[in-house]
Amino acid sequence: INTFFQKEDKIVFALTGGPGFGKSQIAKKYAHSHYQKYDLIWWVDAQQDMYSQFEKLARALNTLLPEREQIIPSKLSKDALVDTVKTILGDKEIKYLLIFDNSETYPQIEKFVPVLHSPANKHVLLTSRNANILIDKMTIGPFKREESLSMIKATLPKENKEDMIRLADTLSDHPLELFIAVSSIESYPTVTIDKYISMYHKRPRKQSKDSP
């Protein structure tokens, strides 16, 4: 992500992949690791009311503006408020990172993305399950096996390697599933990897809509 945003003409980037692969966590990690280069970092849940989130963004933005230029949300329509925020972010020398989490399509969030006239350190990061949301993207998939084993060992150092491999195999190296597994095993002393795998295979499976 950082390498992409270091290119002067690159403004919008997407993290794509299935549920539970860690897209949102990676976006958070980027924000925490690079916060010093931004004046403002704002998280937008694209599955919720984005207008109300932009109203809160406007109030946060006011802390960076002189009093005469501050936004008064109560005097603006929803669309005018969004346009005002976008204009200020695009025109002013304000370095920002906007993260649109759980975006379905680019048109869904496009009207909320500032048009930039001064692009230095003005970035928009999307997370999406839609692999085709943008050309500029990184697809997040399962862990590599060594990553799975490293995660398991860090939390469950007393377990033997063969059981760790079995757990990774059972959960197909899925990051969220592995996190849930090692957290559960760590929390309950009587639960071993072997017992967890047994319980995992016995758990009820969700039927698809086409199932009888």
N, C-alpha and C positions, 0 to 999 in steps of 0.2 A: 504493500500500500504506500509506504513512504517513498519507495523508488518511483512509483507511478506519479505521485503528487510533486515530486521534485522537477518533473518536466513542466516547463512554463505554460504550455498550451493544454495541459491536462487538468481538468477541473472536477469531473464526475466519474466515480469508480464504483463498481458493484462487487459484493461478495455473494456468490450464489451457491446453492447446494440444498440437500434435503434437510428435513427437520432434525434437530439434535446434533448437527455436525459442528456447531460452535461458531456460526457466522456472527451472531450478536456479541459473543464473548471476544472474538477477534477484533470487532469494531471497538468495543470498550477498551481492550488492551492497547489498540493504536491510540485512542484518545488519551488514555492515561500516560502512555509513553511519550507522546509528542505535544502535550498540552502547552508547553512553554512557547511554542511557535504561534499559538493562537491567542487572540484577545477574547474570543467567545467560542465555546463549544456547546452545541444544543442538540439534544436527542429528541427525535420526533417518532412517535409510534404511528406508523402509517395505517394501522388497523383501527385507530381511534380518531376522534374529531380533530383534524389538523388545524382547523380555524381557531379553536380554543387554545391549542398548543402554540399557535403563532401569536395569539394575544399575550400569552405569558412570555414568549420570546421578545415581543415588542417592549414589555416592561423591563426585561433584562437588558435589552439593547439601549434603553434610555440611560442606563448607568454609564454608558460610554459616550453619550452625546451631550453637547451643551444644552442648557435649559430651553433655549429658544427653538431648538430643533427636535425636542423630544416628542414622541408619539403619544397622542391621547386616544386610546382605543375607543372610548365611549362616544367620540365624535366621528367615528368612521364606520362604514359598513364592513362586513366581513371581507369582501373582496378588496375594498380599498385599503383595509388594514394590511392584508397580505401584500398588496402591491407596494405599499409604503415601506414595509419591512424589506422587501426585495430590493427596492430602489436604494435604500440606505446601505444595505449590505453590499450592493453592487458598486455604488459610487464612492462611498467613504473609504478611507484608509483603515478599515477594520479587518483584521485577520480572523477568519472564522472557519469552523468545521461544523457543518450540518450533517447529522446522521439520520437517515430515514430508515427505520427498522421495520422489517416485514412488509416491504413494498411488493405489490402484486405486479404492476406494470409501470413502465416509465411515464406514460400519460397520466397515471393516477397522481403522481407527485410533481409532474413537470411544472404546473402552475405555481408551485411553491418554491421552485429553484430560482435563485437570483440570476438575472442577466448581468454578466460581469463586464466592467469597463477597466477595472484595475485588479487583475487576477492573482497578484502575488499572495500566496498563502490564503486563498479563498477556495475552500474545498467542500465537496458534497460526497458523502459515502452512503451507499445503499446496501441493505441486506435483503435478499429475496430468495424464494424457492424457485422462482422463474429463471431458468437457465438462459433465456433469451432476452432478459430485461435490457441489457446493454451490450455493446461490442466490447467496451473496456471493462473487463471483469476478471475475477479470480474464482474458480470453482473449488469449493471446499468439500472434500470427501472424507472417507473413513481414515482412521489413523493407519500409519504404517505399523507393521507388527512390532518393530522395536519401540515405537511410541506407546503402543498399548502396554507392552511389558514394563516399560519404564514407569508409566502411570500406576500400574497395579503394584509394582514393587515399592514405589514411593510411599504408598498407603498401607500395604500389607507385606512388609519386608520378611516376615516369618514364613510365608507361604512358599512352597517349592515351585521351581520353574515349570515343571510339567503341568501343575494345576493352573498356573498363570496362563500358559499357552492354551489349555483347554477352555479357560474362561474367555480369552480373546477370540478363540475359534467360535465358541457358542454365541458370542455377541457380535460376531463379524467385524470386530475392531471398531464398533460404533462408539464415538466419543461419549455421548450422553448416557447410553446404556452402560458403558464401562464405569462412568462416574457414579451412577446410581448403584451399581453392583458393589464397587469397592467401599462406597460410603455405608451401604447396608451391612456389609461384612465387618467393617471396622466398628460399627455401632453396636453389634450384637455378638458378644464373645462366643456364643454357641454355634454361630453360623460360620461354616467354612466355605471355601470356594466350591468344594464338592457338593455340600448341601444347597448352596445358592443355585448351582447349575441344575440340580434336581428339582428345586422349586420353580426355577425358570421354565423348565420343560413342562411342568404341570399346570402352569398358570393358564387361565382362560384366554383364548385367542379371539380377537375381534373379527366378526364375520364381515365380509364385504357386502355391499348393497345387492350384489347378484346372488348371494348365498341363499339357499332355500330356508 
